[in-house]
Each structure stands twice: as C-alpha cells, then as structure tokens.
C-alpha cells in the first residue's frame, strides 16, 4: 500500500486522497495517519509522508505545495511569479510561501480557490520552459512578473539572484519589458531594471545596495576586486566606493558558516576575516564599515554611519 504512494511522491512530489483510497486506505485511516504525523496534509486532498517532510526547508516545502496545486488544477497551468522563482532556487526573501501562483495559457480567469492565485496574461514563445519536470515561466518572464507583484526592494533581491546565477540578463529583461504591450505599466519594473546588478552575491548585499540608493548615497561597486603589490587579486569586498576610500562588508550568518574551512571553528573563521580586512586596509588605505541584518532595518542610521566614513580622510 505505502510503496505505491511513495512511487507517486517520488514522481509528483505528493499523492492525492483519491490515490490513497485506490491504494487501500480509507478516510478514517488517512485522518489517523495525519494526526500521528506519519502523513502531512500539504493542502486539501494532497499529502506527503512525514519522514520526507520534516527535513525540508521552507522553500522546499513551498515547492511541494506548488506541485500539489498543479496536480489538482483542472486545466493546464504554468508556475509563475514567486512559485516560478522558487524553481530557480531564488531566495524568496520575506515572500508569502502559503500562496501558489499559476498562469493559465488559455488566458481565461480561473475559479477562486484558497491559497492559489491564477493569473491571466499573454504568453509568447520562450516564456514557458520545463524545469524540475514542471512547466514554469522562463527566468526572464519570472523576473518581470516579480516587479509587478513585489515592491522594489523585494523584487530587486530576486532579480539580482537570477542575474548572478546567469538565468537571465539585463538585455533580455529590457527587451522583454519593451514588448510587454498588454501588461499594466509599472514604475517598479523600470526602477528595478535600473538598479539590478548581477554582481551582488547575496540578499544582504542587494539590500545594502538598495539602502544606499534609498538614502541618496553614492552608488557603490559590488563585488569589488582588491589586488596586492604584485597585481594579484587577493580578495573581493561586498561593496566599494574607491574614489571615497571606503568599502562595506555585510556580515550575515551564512558568511561564516559557508566560508568556514574544514576543521576551523567559528572563532577562527572570524579572526581570519579580521586579518583579511586588515590586509585590505593596508593595501588600499581605505576604511571599512561592517553591517549586519539589523542595520538594514534602520536605514537612516546606517546611512549616517557610512556618510561619517566618507568624511574621514583616507590613510
């Protein structure tokens, strides 16, 4: 019984109530399995096994939810907007991971359903691709859709990621944007495309760049290379203002977890990062400012700190 359902999970991500009944379970048994945690109800009529669900990240669970919605759709649908971005591994910073976004190729309005938004929109050649075994919007269209459903900062985070990973380019985004004659005009789209920069490597770096723009600071250069006396690149800093002699490093938790060497403690990793900073300052004569997540939520104060460094003379 269970083996048949596990095959369905491996193929489709979920199994339905109808499939569980066909495998020999009855509604009372299904309810008991859900109460015990052996099964997890992803959405009405769609289930997964608890042992596979428990180790999933929030984004992975959202992907399962999206697969359930596609399987239950009564017509052909394509994952779009946030749901499509997730298939590219986008960070989905502060995104709603309880709502599935689908677009109908037939341009008809779908029935209202809890947890699902069905979009209508003209789909042109190249808009729909197959990814992870499912139809999703291309990265270019996905990026533009996000500018219509998100504010500037949130859309910028996802688009910087898509650019950095090479899923799309600014030229492709601008060309597709210019052809969007049937889409609602969006000042957000135009602004995001002007701010987008694939050189940013993390959510924190993109948000720091956005903070600079919003607080009317000079635009920094992302992922700026630092060379030693022999001209050999020895480091890259998150953001830099070479003419002002300042660079910024974003200290997210992942920096010390992902870049920790084998057998190295967190303390040793932090000390190595401080040595790296000192070496950069020695080579360039620049000043360094370090910010953390909390600083991004107090932009005016953080901008004041950066301006203070701008006014200090270089070493």
MOPEBEL-V478538 format. One line per field, one symbol per residue. ss: DSSP state (h for helix, s for strand, l for the rest). phi: phi as a letter, one per 40 degrees, with the letter a starting at -180 (. if undefined). burial: I if it has 9 or more other ideal C-beta (glycine too) atoms within 8 Angstrom, else O. Layout:
ss->???
phi->???
burial->???
This chain:
ss->lhhhhhhhhhhhllsshhhhhhllllhhhhhhhhhhllsssssllsssshhhhllllhhhhhhhhhhhhhhhlllllsslhhhhhhhllllllllllllsssssllllllllsllssssslllllllssssllsssslhhhhhhhhhhhllhhhhhhhhhhhhhlllllhhhhhhhhhllllllllhhhhhhhhhlllllllhhhhhhhhhhhhllllllssssssslllllssssssssshhhlsssssllhhhhhhlllllllhhhhhhhhhhhhhhhhhhhllssssslhhhhllhhhhhhhhhhhhhllll
phi->.cdccccccccbgabcddccccchcbdcccccccccgcbbccadgbbbcccccccccdccccccdcccccccccacbbcafdccdcccgccfcfccbbbcbbbcccgcccccadgbbccbacbbdgcbbbafgbcbcdcccddcccccbbcdccccdccdcccccgcabccccccccccccccccbccdcccccccacccbadcccccccdccccgcdccccfccbbcccgccbabbcaabdcbgbbbbcbcdcdcccbccdgccccccccccccccccccccbgcbbbbbbddcccbcccccccccccdccccc
burial->OOOIIIOIIOOOIIIIIOIIIOIOIOOOOIOOIIOOOOIIOIIOOIIIIIOIIOOIOOIOIIIIIIIIIIIIIOOOIIIIIIIIIIIIOIOIOOOOIOIIIIIIIOOOOIOOOOIIOIIOOOOOOOOIOOOOOIIIIIIIIIIIIIIIIIOIIIIIIIIIIIIIOOOIOIOIIIOIIOOOOOIOOIOIIIIIIOIIIIOIOIIIIIIIIIIIIOIOIOOIIIIIOIIOOOOOOOIOIIIIIOOOIIIIIIOIOOIIOOOIOOOOOOOOIIOIIOOIIOIIIOIIOIIIIOIOOOIIOOIOOIIOIIIOIIOOOOO
